[in-house]
Amino acid sequence: MFNCLKTDVLPRMARMLHGRGEKVARIWCGGASTGEEPYTVKMIWEAHIKSSYPDMTLEIVATDSDLRACEVGKHAVYEASKLRD
C-alpha cells in the first residue's frame, strides 16, 4: 500500500494540484488509530514528493473513534518495533 502511495497516488495528486496552482495537498486518514499510517504518509511525502514540488505542503487530518488512540497519535512517540519498513 505505501509503495503505491509513493509511486502512484501522491505523485499524481501533487501533479494535479500543482497544475491547478494549489499550494496545499490535503489528505484525510480515517480510522488512524495511534497515527502510524498518517506519519508514514508524511514521511513518504517529505522523502519522495517534496523535492519535485518544494512550494507545496501536505496537510493530514487523522481521525479515529477511539479518543485515547488519538491522544497517543498526537505525541507521535512509538516503540522501536513499530518503526520497521
C-alpha positions in Angstrom: 0.0 0.0 0.0 2.7 2.5 0.9 4.6 1.7 -2.3 1.5 2.6 -4.3 1.3 5.9 -2.4 4.9 6.6 -3.1 4.9 5.7 -6.8 1.4 6.5 -7.9 -1.1 8.2 -5.7 0.9 11.0 -4.1 2.8 11.9 -7.3 -0.4 12.0 -9.3 -2.1 14.1 -6.6 0.8 16.5 -6.4 0.9 16.9 -10.3 -2.8 17.5 -10.4 -2.8 20.1 -7.6 0.3 21.8 -8.9 -1.3 22.1 -12.4 -4.2 23.9 -10.8 -1.9 26.3 -8.9 -2.6 24.8 -5.5 0.0 25.1 -2.7 -1.5 22.7 -0.2 -2.3 19.0 -0.6 -4.8 17.7 1.9 -5.4 14.1 3.0 -7.9 12.7 5.5 -6.9 9.5 7.2 -10.0 8.0 8.8 -9.5 5.2 11.3 -6.0 6.4 12.0 -5.8 4.8 15.5 -2.5 5.9 17.1 -1.2 7.6 13.9 1.5 5.4 12.4 -0.1 5.5 8.9 -0.5 9.2 8.7 3.0 9.8 9.9 4.2 7.3 7.3 2.4 9.1 4.5 4.0 12.4 5.7 7.5 10.7 5.6 6.8 9.4 2.1 5.8 12.9 1.0 8.9 14.5 2.5 11.3 11.9 1.1 9.8 11.3 -2.4 7.5 14.2 -3.4 8.6 17.4 -1.7 11.7 17.8 -3.8 9.6 17.9 -7.0 7.1 20.3 -5.5 9.0 22.4 -3.0 6.4 25.1 -2.7 3.6 22.6 -1.9 2.8 21.4 1.6 0.9 18.4 2.8 -1.7 18.6 5.5 -3.1 15.4 7.0 -6.2 15.2 9.2 -6.2 11.9 11.1 -9.3 10.8 12.9 -10.4 7.8 14.9 -13.4 7.0 17.1 -11.0 5.9 19.9 -10.1 9.2 21.5 -7.3 7.6 23.6 -5.7 6.3 20.4 -5.8 9.8 19.0 -4.1 11.2 22.1 -1.2 8.7 21.5 -1.0 9.8 17.9 -0.8 13.5 18.8 2.5 12.8 20.6 4.0 10.6 17.8 6.1 8.5 20.2 6.2 4.9 19.0 8.0 1.8 20.1 11.1 0.8 18.1 9.3 -2.4 17.0 6.7 -0.3 15.1 9.3 1.5 13.1 10.1 -1.3 10.7 9.9 -0.9 6.9 
